[in-house]
Amino acid sequence: MLGKMKKWLGIEGVKLELELPNKFSPRQGTVDGKVRLYSKNAQTVTGIRLVLVEKYSRGRDEEQLVDEYMLGELIISQTIEVPEEGEIVEVPFSLPFEPMTSDVEEFGNRNILFRGLAWVARKTRNADSEFRIEAEAQVKGVGLNPFVQEVLPS
């Protein structure tokens, strides 16, 4: 009984790790990496969903605003057998995305003079973007799917 409950909750089940590039630029258009899967018990993964999210913050203190935008999504719909303890399964991926640009960034992209003015505008508004990848695996016979998120280095 306890073993079935652990399996359904995902305890001692499939765990995820992300292997991401050392450098990331929103101008790339794709992010390449690997999803590592391992488990204490043999299980079957029926799919993996990867999402690239931009967290855009601006303002200071109480007036700070934060928005999140989904820039790209990749669904790997293949069946993956994850063996028992000790063996790691790696699944490579190439996640395409469409970067979003703010009005200030579009202004700065017009020419080199405007680029400096746009940089000053972003600094005075304390605007900053952080990018992360979220991965969720669909595991057969489990109620709570394993999930991991990792911030991309800038």
C-alpha positions in Angstrom: 0.0 0.0 0.0 2.8 2.5 1.0 4.7 1.6 -2.2 1.7 2.3 -4.4 1.1 5.7 -2.7 4.8 6.6 -3.2 4.6 5.7 -6.8 1.5 7.7 -7.4 2.9 10.8 -5.7 6.2 10.4 -7.6 8.3 9.8 -4.5 11.3 7.6 -5.5 10.1 8.1 -9.1 11.6 9.8 -12.1 13.7 12.9 -11.4 14.7 15.5 -14.0 17.8 17.6 -14.5 18.6 20.1 -17.3 21.9 20.5 -19.0 21.9 23.9 -20.6 24.5 26.0 -22.5 27.0 28.2 -20.6 25.9 31.3 -22.5 22.5 32.5 -23.6 21.3 35.4 -25.8 17.7 36.1 -26.5 18.8 36.7 -30.2 19.8 33.1 -30.7 16.3 31.8 -31.7 16.9 28.3 -30.2 18.2 26.8 -27.0 20.0 23.5 -27.2 20.4 21.2 -24.2 19.7 17.8 -22.7 17.1 16.5 -20.2 18.5 13.9 -17.8 16.1 11.3 -16.4 16.8 8.9 -13.6 14.8 6.9 -11.1 15.0 4.5 -8.2 12.4 2.3 -9.9 11.9 1.5 -13.5 9.3 3.7 -15.0 7.9 4.9 -18.4 7.9 8.5 -19.5 5.4 9.2 -22.2 6.4 12.8 -23.0 8.4 15.8 -21.9 7.2 19.4 -22.2 9.8 22.2 -22.3 9.0 25.9 -22.0 11.2 29.0 -22.3 9.9 31.8 -20.0 11.1 35.5 -19.8 10.6 37.2 -16.5 10.6 41.0 -17.2 10.9 43.3 -14.2 11.0 47.1 -14.1 10.6 49.8 -11.5 11.9 50.0 -7.9 10.6 49.0 -4.5 6.8 49.2 -4.1 6.4 50.3 -7.7 8.2 47.3 -9.2 6.2 45.5 -11.9 7.0 41.9 -13.0 5.6 40.2 -16.1 6.3 36.7 -17.4 6.1 35.8 -21.1 6.2 32.3 -22.7 8.6 32.7 -25.6 8.7 29.1 -26.8 7.4 25.6 -26.2 8.6 22.1 -27.2 6.8 18.9 -26.6 8.8 15.7 -27.0 6.2 13.0 -27.5 8.2 9.8 -27.4 8.1 6.9 -25.0 11.2 6.7 -22.9 12.0 3.8 -20.6 13.8 5.0 -17.5 15.7 2.0 -15.9 16.2 1.3 -12.2 18.7 3.1 -10.0 22.1 4.1 -11.3 21.3 4.6 -15.0 20.7 8.0 -16.5 18.8 8.6 -19.7 19.7 11.7 -21.7 17.2 13.3 -24.1 18.7 16.1 -26.3 16.4 19.0 -27.3 16.5 22.1 -29.5 13.9 24.5 -28.2 12.9 27.2 -30.8 11.6 30.5 -29.5 10.5 34.0 -30.6 12.1 36.8 -28.5 9.9 39.7 -27.5 11.1 43.2 -27.7 9.9 46.2 -25.7 9.2 49.6 -27.3 12.5 50.8 -25.8 14.4 48.0 -27.4 12.8 48.5 -30.8 13.8 52.2 -30.5 17.4 51.2 -29.7 17.6 48.9 -32.6 17.0 51.7 -35.1 20.6 53.0 -35.1 23.7 53.2 -32.9 22.8 56.6 -31.4 19.4 55.4 -30.3 21.0 52.2 -28.8 22.8 54.4 -26.2 19.6 56.3 -25.3 17.7 53.0 -25.0 20.3 51.7 -22.6 20.0 54.8 -20.4 16.2 54.4 -20.4 16.4 50.8 -19.3 18.8 51.6 -16.5 16.7 54.5 -15.2 13.6 52.3 -15.2 15.6 49.4 -13.6 14.4 47.1 -16.4 15.8 43.6 -16.5 15.0 40.3 -18.0 15.7 36.8 -16.7 15.2 33.7 -18.8 14.4 30.2 -17.5 13.6 26.8 -18.9 10.9 24.7 -17.3 10.6 20.9 -18.0 7.8 18.6 -17.0 7.8 14.9 -17.7 4.5 12.9 -18.2 5.1 9.6 -16.3 2.8 6.6 -16.7 0.9 5.7 -13.6 1.9 8.8 -11.6 -0.5 11.5 -10.3 2.1 14.3 -9.7 4.5 14.7 -12.7 8.2 15.5 -12.1 9.1 19.2 -12.8 12.3 21.2 -12.9 13.1 24.8 -13.8 16.5 26.4 -14.3 17.6 29.9 -15.0 19.7 30.4 -18.2 23.0 32.2 -17.7 23.3 35.6 -19.4 
